[in-house]
Amino acid sequence: MKIFLQARGSYDTLLNLSKWSEQNDIERIGLPDHYIVGKQRHDKNDATPALDLLTASAGLVRDTEKMVYSILVSPITFRHPSVLVKMASTINDMAKGRFRLGVGTGWLEIEHDLYGIPFPDLKTRFEMLEESLIYIREALSGNDKGFQGKYYQLEQFPVEPAALQDIPIIIGGGGKVKTPTLAGKYSEEFNIYAGPKEILSNSISLFKEVAVEDGRDVSKLEITTACPPVVGLTQDRVGESLTAAAKALSQSEDEIANTWKEKSYLFGTPDEVAATLSMWQEVGIEAVYLQLLSLQEDNRNETIEVIKQAVELI
């Protein structure tokens, strides 16, 4: 089980985390592409800085030596697929093989409302997502066929740079049918949100079945998950982590504890966390993006130490 990180914050915060991660053999950082973050999701007047993390990725790949950045994931409502193609191929040109493009339907309605971005119904957004995935793969492959869809059109002409071989496509989420189906058809990485064993197993099985039906080599496709850990080296430290999570997420401690256990998120001491990691490994998950609720050095270091100890137990 590989350990990656997922974080947001100022550019300097992300750069410092990246350099620390490079020194500690963490090879990948996930960047959640949102224009409204933190408490502002619940109160529009509670301002919280939010960067465009695709733009930030361009700087980060030049300011680091080897870190790989995964966009988890960009709502297709934010940008036309041609813009995603050019941003991804440009970042890849700046640092080959160190950018992974995640695309999704989008789900956070408030960021669309406040910025005036159209937010169609979910069925429409899934239709837009599938068309965008076909468009992106075609354009990044050099564009031999063109694409004519309901929402997006691409004329047949040479698109350069043709960089699909260097830019893995990520599809992520917790959908039980449509998301794993699209991932099986179009992604190199299926980032399934953490959940109970049965749900994970069914979604991953469907992902693999679709990939095989489409003639894809499943052994070359990656299955990852993402989860906000509430953990500690001792029970007392777990309690402190729970208190901090409740404050960060504006939820009660009981609500978080119950939800984390019901959904098989990372919760507890290393031996408790090991049981969850073992289950993930059993269903086929190869790596986890730790969605750090605190980037404070002591908290970050303990969280990662808990997960590392848990990995050694499985």
C-alpha positions, -999 to +999 in steps of 0.1 A: +000+000+000+016+032-012+011+064+008+004+097-011-009+130+002-037+153-007-037+189+004-046+225-005-034+258+007-012+287-003+015+281-030+042+283-003+023+258+018+021+233-011+057+239-021+070+233+015+049+201+018+062+190-016+098+194-007+092+177+027+075+148+008+104+144-016+128+141+013+105+115+029+099+093-002+063+103-008+061+104-045+027+119-053+005+148-040-032+151-049-046+186-054-084+190-051-096+215-077-122+237-059-129+274-061-147+275-027-130+257+002-132+254+040-159+270+060-169+292+031-187+261+017-212+266+046-211+304+049-203+324+018-190+353+039-164+332+057-137+339+032-110+312+027-082+315+001-086+291-028-061+288-056-065+274-091-046+242-085-040+234-122-021+267-124-003+260-091+008+226-105+027+244-133+048+263-108+051+233-084+066+210-111+093+236-118+100+243-082+105+207-072+127+179-084+105+148-087+071+152-071+041+141-092+009+161-089-026+145-093-057+167-099-084+152-077-105+161-097-114+190-119-151+196-125-158+196-162-181+225-155-150+247-148-132+245-181-138+234-217-119+202-224-097+220-249-084+242-220-077+210-199-059+195-229-036+225-233-030+230-196-021+194-191+001+192-222+018+224-212+025+213-176+038+180-191+061+199-214+075+218-183+082+185-164+074+153-183+055+126-166+048+146-134+012+156-139-019+135-137-052+149-150-083+142-130-117+151-144-152+147-128-187+159-129-183+184-101-205+183-070-201+214-050-230+236-061-222+266-040-189+273-059-209+273-091-236+296-077-213+321-063-191+324-094-220+322-118-208+289-134-236+269-149-244+237-129-266+214-149-283+184-134-263+153-126-274+133-157-263+162-180-230+165-161-222+128-166-230+132-203-206+162-204-180+143-185-180+113-209-178+135-240-150+155-224-130+123-217-133+112-253-123+146-265-093+149-241-080+114-250-084+121-287-067+155-285-039+143-263-034+114-287-028+137-317-064+138-330-066+112-358-104+111-358-118+144-344-149+143-322-185+155-327-206+154-296-236+171-282-216+194-259-181+194-274-167+193-309-131+188-321-123+191-358-098+166-373-064+182-374-030+175-359-029+185-322+005+190-307+020+183-283+004+148-284+012+138-248-014+112-237+014+086-231+028+110-204-004+121-188-025+095-169-062+103-168-078+100-134-115+094-128-127+095-092-157+095-069-181+073-051-206+065-078-216+029-079-222+024-116-215+053-139-182+064-123-165+029-124-179+024-159-163+056-172-131+049-153-129+014-169-133+030-204-112+061-201-089+063-171-054+051-162-063+057-125-095+049-108-096+070-075-125+055-056-135+073-024-132+052+007-162+032+018-174-002+031-159-034+017-190-045-003-193-011-021-156-009-029-155-045-041-186-041-064-173-008-079-138-021-085-151-053-101-173-033-125-143-011-133-122-041-142-150-058-162-156-027-183-118-023-189-115-059-201-146-055-223-129-025-239-097-044-246-077-026-220-048-042-200-061-041-164-026-047-150-016-013-163-045+005-146-042+018-111-068+018-083-063+043-055-085+057-028-087+090-008-096+095+028-092+120+056-074+102+085-084+107+121-056+088+137-030+089+165-002+068+179-022+064+211-058+065+221-053+098+237-038+112+205-067+097+185-090+118+208-071+149+201-072+142+164-109+137+166-114+171+184-093+188+157-113+171+129-146+182+145-134+218+145-120+217+110-151+200+095-177+218+116-192+185+128-196+169+162-170+144+175-196+117+178-208+124+142-172+121+129-164+090+149-196+072+138-192+082+101-156+073+099-162+038+114-194+032+093-177+042+061-144+024+068-123+055+068-089+057+085-097+060+122-078+050+153-043+037+163-020+019+139-035-016+146-070-003+139-059+015+108-041-017+096-074-035+095-089-009+071-057-009+049-058-047+048-094-046+036-085-020+009-057-042-002-079-072-004-104-055-028-075-042-050-066-007-038-029+000-043-025+034-028-042+060-006-041+098-009-042+110+028-065+140+028-046+159+056-070+179+078-040+197+093-007+206+077+009+216+110+042+198+112+036+177+143+001+166+133+012+159+098+042+138+108+022+118+134-005+111+109+019+098+084+038+078+110+005+061+121-002+051+085+033+038+079+032+017+110-002+004+099+012-006+065+039-026+082+013-045+101-006-057+071 
